[in-house]
Amino acid sequence: MLSPMPLAITMGVGSNRCLHHAGGGEHQRQAITLAVKHKDKRDPKDWKGFKFARAFDYSMHNYLLRYYLAEHGIDPDVDVQIRAVPPPEMVANLRAENMTASWVPIR
């Protein structure tokens, strides 16, 4: 579980409020995965119009992706779309071209 999820669930942010206790934390690396048809667009400056997926609205992945895009001159609120997609559904969404790229934890 992503570290901000128990807090968000307990507060009722992004879901129904429910008391939740969880241990552990995020000890993962991050990766941006591009759809196969965009595999040659490795320069973030070429990513305007992309549809990004990340695992959870209140995760560090969301903030890291936004920071990374802004650092390369892309406004994450205007130039791209960013939405939450459960990690098990990301590959299928990339194949179906529902999204262009994903920012996911890798273990």
Sequence and secondary structure as in RCSB ss.txt:
>XXXX:A:sequence
MLSPMPLAITMGVGSNRCLHHAGGGEHQRQAITLAVKHKDKRDPKDWKGFKFARAFDYSMHNYLLRYYLAEHGID
PDVDVQIRAVPPPEMVANLRAENMTASWVPIR
>XXXX:A:secstr
  THHHHHHHHTSSS             EEEEEE GGGTT  SGGG TT EEEES TTSHHHHHHHHHHHHTT  
TTTTSEEEE  GGGHHHHHHTTS SEEEEEE 
